[in-house]
């Protein structure tokens, strides 16, 4: 099998030449009248035809295995690479198709799990917000005479707050799901960081902030989205640092192997390991008053830019959010 893959073209040519030679020999011997040699030549010709047929069937068997892998979702299947002129490109193409199929299937499964979690969170939040509204309105309808103006106003205030909470919740969800395409431009990172510092001048914890970028480093991105994302990350870090001695927040831009990176690091209490896998989920927050959309929004922004955001945390030492822009410069 491996020999066929390495030398398929040579075997195919040899099989074709053998069939032609055997056919020519059989015709020649037929004219000479030697029956025993004719029979031998015919047997030889049949053998070479069978050899040619088996050689021609090999790519068909590969294609059959390929189709079975797709139908059976055998996403780990891989065809051995070969330098053969005929089979090499076919094997590479099939491997590329399988890889694309595997990546798309994985992305679809991730999206399904993502939206399943979003749906569960939305159901939970909406149920909790609607329950007091249903309870209060039902009581108002069943016992209207027992409510004076003050008590009615109090109930309406609670209902309004709950309704406003639902509105804000749905607005947050809309922000995550209806994000516009980024309007990218070349950003001089050091100048962008200087503007970011001015924007954060009146923010709590701005004095802890250190921004570092190599002179002349450029990034191809949407400035508004980058500003929104980094302000969210820096605010999260500042909130986490409350009560921390010698606290610091460092935002550093760098280039590694041609790829631009930005990291946001703080030395706060960190993120427990059991929470790390959920921190980018919409509406998941480690803070009681948190909205749970900051990190989810950051992930959406990085995805829109063709990049990724990754979190690393050593509780009590430091926490870093790394923004990988996937080669955008």
Residue, then its C-alpha position, 0 to 999 in steps of 0.5 A: x500500500x505504501x509502495x503504491x502511494x510512493x510510486x503510483x505514477x511509475x506503477x501505472x506507466x509500467x502497467x500500461x506499457x506491460x499491457x501494450x507489450x503483452x497485446x503486441x506479443x500475443x498478436x505477433x505469436x498469433x500470426x506465427x502460429x505457435x499456439x502454446x506461446x500464444x496461450x502464454x502470451x494471452x495469460x500474460x496479457x490477462x495478468x497485466x490487464x488485472x495489474x492495470x485494473x488494480x492500479x487504476x482502482x487504487x485512487x477509487x479506493x482512496x476516494x471511497x475511504x474519503x467519502x466514508x470518513x465524511x459520512x461517518x464523521x471520522x474527523x481524525x482520518x488523514x491520508x499519508x502524504x506522498x511526493x507522487x506526481x498523481x497521488x500527491x496533490x489528491x492526497x493533499x486536497x483530501x487532507x485539506x478538505x478533511x481539515x476544513x470539515x473538522x474545523x467547521x464541525x468543531x466551530x459549529x459544536x462550539x457555537x451550539x454549546x455557546x448559544x445553549x449556555x446563552x439561552x440558559x442564562x437568558x432564561x434564568x435572568x428573564x425568569x428572575x426579573x419577570x417573577x416579581x413583576x408577575x407577583x406584584x401585578x397579580x396582587x394589585x389586580x386581586x386586591x386593589x382596594x388594599x393599596x394606597x397611593x404610597x404602596x402603589x407607587x412603591x410597587x410601580x417603582x419595583x416593576x419599573x426597575x425590573x423592567x429596566x433591568x430586562x431592557x438593559x439585559x436585552x440591550x447587552x445581548x443585542x450588543x454581543x450578537x449584532x456587532x458591526x464589522x470592524x472599520x480597520x485602519x493602521x494604528x500607531x500603537x504608542x499614539x493609541x496608548x497615549x489617547x487611551x491614557x487620557x480617556x482613563x485619566x479620571x477612572x478609578x485606578x488610573x494611577x496604577x496603569x502602565x502602558x508600553x509599546x515599541x516605537x513605531x509599532x503599528x496595528x491594523x484594527x478598528x480604533x473604536x472597538x480596541x478602545x472599548x475592549x481595552x477600557x473594559x479589560x483595564x476596568x476589570x483589572x482595577x476592580x480586581x485590585x481593590x485592597x491589593x498592596x503594590x497593585x499595578x496594571x500593565x498594558x504591553x504591546x509587542x510583536x512575536x514572530x511577526x504577530x502583534x500582541x497586546x497583553x493586559x496584566x494585573x497582580x490582583x487575586x486572580x481567577x480560580x481555575x474552576x472559573x476560567x472556562x466560563x469567564x468569556x461566557x455572556x453574562x457570566x461574572x465573578x463579581x456580584x455587580x458585574x454585567x458579565x458582558x465585558x469579556x464576552x464582548x472582548x472575545x467577539x471583538x477579537x473574533x471580528x478582527x480574526x484574532x483571539x483572546x486568552x486568559x492566564x491566571x496564577x491566583x495571588x500572583x498575576x492575571x494576564x489577558x493576551x490579545x493575539x491579532x493573528x498576523x494583522x500589522 
